[in-house]
Amino acid sequence: LISQQDDDRTIVIELYLRTLSRQPSDDELATCVEYVRQGDDRREAFEDVLWSLINSTEFLHRR
């Protein structure tokens, strides 16, 4: 996904859709994009975002 897309916002939206089956809120999107842009390693930053979604209460309680 990262190698196919340069737009950080689009990648965050895809991660939310694939992990939580929903769009991120405006605040969630802004927070994630800011986090990715502050990091030195873009791939690692997106991995962190994905792990935060997987470890979220929302993901853990999905049916």
C-alpha positions as CSV (number, residue, x, y, z in Angstrom):
1,L,0.0,0.0,0.0
2,I,2.8,2.4,0.9
3,S,4.7,1.7,-2.2
4,Q,1.6,2.3,-4.3
5,Q,0.5,5.5,-2.7
6,D,2.3,8.8,-2.0
7,D,-0.6,10.5,-0.2
8,D,-0.4,9.9,3.6
9,R,-4.1,10.8,4.1
10,T,-5.2,8.1,1.6
11,I,-3.1,5.5,3.3
12,V,-4.5,6.3,6.7
13,I,-8.0,6.1,5.4
14,E,-7.2,2.7,3.8
15,L,-5.8,1.4,7.1
16,Y,-8.9,2.4,8.9
17,L,-11.2,0.9,6.3
18,R,-9.2,-2.4,6.3
19,T,-8.8,-2.6,10.0
20,L,-11.9,-1.1,11.6
21,S,-14.2,-1.1,8.5
22,R,-14.9,2.6,8.8
23,Q,-13.5,6.0,7.8
24,P,-11.4,7.8,10.4
25,S,-12.8,10.9,12.0
26,D,-11.3,14.2,11.0
27,D,-9.4,14.3,14.3
28,E,-8.1,10.7,13.9
29,L,-7.0,11.4,10.4
30,A,-5.2,14.6,11.4
31,T,-3.5,12.9,14.3
32,C,-2.3,9.9,12.2
33,V,-1.1,12.0,9.3
34,E,0.8,14.4,11.7
35,Y,2.4,11.3,13.4
36,V,3.6,9.9,10.0
37,R,5.0,13.2,8.9
38,Q,7.0,13.7,12.1
39,G,8.8,10.4,11.8
40,D,12.0,9.6,10.1
41,D,10.9,6.3,8.6
42,R,7.5,6.6,6.7
43,R,7.0,2.8,6.5
44,E,7.7,2.4,10.3
45,A,5.3,5.2,11.1
46,F,2.5,3.6,9.2
47,E,3.3,0.2,10.9
48,D,2.8,2.1,14.2
49,V,-0.5,3.5,13.1
50,L,-1.6,0.0,12.0
51,W,-0.6,-1.6,15.3
52,S,-2.4,1.2,17.2
53,L,-5.6,0.3,15.3
54,I,-5.1,-3.4,15.9
55,N,-4.6,-2.9,19.6
56,S,-7.5,-0.5,19.9
57,T,-10.5,-1.4,22.0
58,E,-12.7,-0.9,19.0
59,F,-10.8,-3.6,17.0
60,L,-10.7,-6.0,20.0
61,H,-14.4,-5.9,20.5
62,R,-15.5,-6.1,16.8
63,R,-17.8,-9.0,15.9
